[in-house]
Amino acid sequence: MDFLFDIPIIGLFIQFVFYLLGHLPVVAPVVVAATVPVALGAMCGFMNERSGVVNIGIEGMMLTAAFVAWWTASIVNSFVHTPAGPMGITPALLIGLFAAIAAACAVSAVHAWLSITVRADQIISGTIINIFALGITGYLNLLISQHPPTSAGQFGALPVPAAIIDLPVIGWLIDSFVAVGPIALSMLVSVLLLQFLLFRSRWGLRTRAVGEHPKAAETVGIDVIKLRYRNVIVGGIFAGLAGAYLTIEFSSSFQGGMTAGRGYIALAALIFGRWTPLGAFGAAILFGSSVGIERLIRFAPPEGSLGDILTAVPLQFYEALPYLITIIVLAGVVGRSVAPAAVGRPYERESKSG
Amino acid sequence: MPSTAGLGRRLRSTLLVPFLAILLALVVGAVFMALSSPLVNGSFDLTLPFRAYGALFKGAFGSWEALTRTLANATPLILAGFAVGIGFKGGLFNIGATGQFLVGGLTTTWIALLVNDASPFVAIPVALLAGMVGGLLWGLIPGVLKAFTGAHEVVTTIMLNYLAIFLLSWAVSGPLRGSNVTYARTDEIIAAQLPIIMGTTGHAGILIAAAAVPIVWWLLFRSTIGFEIRTTGANSEAARYAGMNPRWLIIFTMGLCGLFAGLAASTEILGDVHYMPASFSTTVGFDAIAVALLGRANPLGILFSGLLFGAMQAGSGPMQIEAEIPVQIVSVLQAVILFFLTAEVLVRTIFRVRSDARGADEPQLATSYGRKA
């Protein structure tokens, strides 16, 4: 193998690939944990934007859900004590999860009302949501933290038999993607389901029509306003899952502003993935990988000249890559990403006469 | 139109909805504080909102010291408000004030540290200019991208905000890291510190913000380029037919936006902070959007809404100490004000105000991300 590594320049690249492959089992869980909230957030954006509504409020929806999940679960936990079932499921956590979904859907409903009925600027609507969520969760969190409730804990991973995890080649893949908690599992299901529905169902066809050419959709009898409302509100479910993941599955606590821009990365993933669920999922994994690579190089840099090169690059550069790539893709330098044609345009129904 | 009466009516109808939106937001805030009072002191306390607003008002206007704090807080908000407001006038939604602010803050610190031994008469103008140039350059990027590739400025500026965070983090923990510091921050800026002109916190940046108001007004409403910016914002097709160059105007407008965000950072760093930490936590970008929206993208409006939000920020600290209401209530109030402004129809229904015929001068901003169809 060494002769491969000694090829000038290409050898370094080969070394890099082997370095990554060698550390995959260690890095994969980090990557998955970084991917889940981004991918789920992107599904929320997908539901909005494919039906023609811009959503830059994903960040705020996720933050609200993260707070509600943690707080509700803690409150329920102080009344109901039951031993945890499989995957660490307790009534408190389940109620927290549903409360988070309901909260995100409620915020989505406000976004829908402003964007669709009021026909307000949709970016302003999203901005309001983000400012509001940061303020209100920070406010309540500070008040609560004076007498902090006991945390309800967090969901556990799906028990997968050791025999499967020990499988060569695919064992680590199952370990990091399937032997995870219920919300992370819901990500895989959501992505596949939405991808299927978008291109293979009546709902998907209608949604695409409403996002591309609402006037034409209306003439063939699709209720544009109703479909947009429904899609935007249902989209809240995914933001709810994304937020809840942060406080009752990945960790068991809440900090002010803890989404830390993940909602915006979700938006970037959606654009990078060309507004399809699978594409956005791929982009989310790419974004998650940049987090993983940064960690890996910080804590276990490779040896030799490859290590010298990788550690000479500022660590911030690896983290900045997803944002840089999104700009490049958006600018159409490497393959253009084109938005649904009607996105951001409020729909005004033709006046009904006679 | 009969001049004075018409002007009066127009002014009244422009000011009425923002005023009522602020009023409604204060009511909603009070109800919210009353509802959350059990979390503050264990039982429902209907006087809590009054105590909180009282402390907020006293902390913002109650003394000369409070007043100077309000002005110092309003300074970056007004300047960054221009960074968003000028964009609105040109039909661009600048979500990137944060990034332009951070890069402007970085360049201003960098240059200020280089001239740390010089006379303040040299150091201050040079450092201010550096901040403006830094913000300008960061603002030009989304402008150029939009003009030549059609990449929507909303998404590119959001991405550039994060790139600015990483750039700052790298620069301050690396090349600009101070020599005698315990955490990642730069050395202290000495020569380029803005002089304190009133109280203990009222720095000369206040004068810069005050001077910027007529300059921006002149630029937008009396200069040729301002006319072109506004025409492009109202109708870019019409602007092109009239022989204007929308491409160049987009780049110019975004650059100008960035310049003001950079200047906002300069006043903040040189007037108040005096160094740059590796992670400069700021909400100025979103505050600036709120300022510009409440001020209806008008320079005078931005001045007043900047003062309002500056006062809220200045009063929020004393409020947290006296009434135990967390400072985050200010963000909640901001968001609720914006909500009522946006959902104007609610305000008009609640107060039974008739709708005025809106002109076409308010551009619809969120059109499409990708390339124009």
Interface residues (C-beta under 8 A of the other chain):
Chain A: V54 I56 W113 L114 V118 A120 D121 Q122 I123 I124 S125 T127 I128 I129 N130 I131 F132 L134 G135 I136 G138 Y139 L140 L142 L143 I144 Q146 G256 G261 Y264 L267 A268 I271 P314 Q316 F317 E319 A320 Y323 L324 T326 I327 L330 A331 G332 V333 R336 S337 V338 A339 A341 V343 G344 R345
Chain B: S36 L39 V40 F93 I95 L145 T149 G150 A151 H152 V154 V155 T156 I158 M159 L160 Y162 L163 F166 L167 S169 W170 G174 T283 F286 I289 A290 L293 P326 Q328 I329 V330 S331 V332 L333 Q334 A335 V336 L338 F339 T342 A343 V345 Q364 L365 A366 T367 S368 Y369 G370 R371 A373
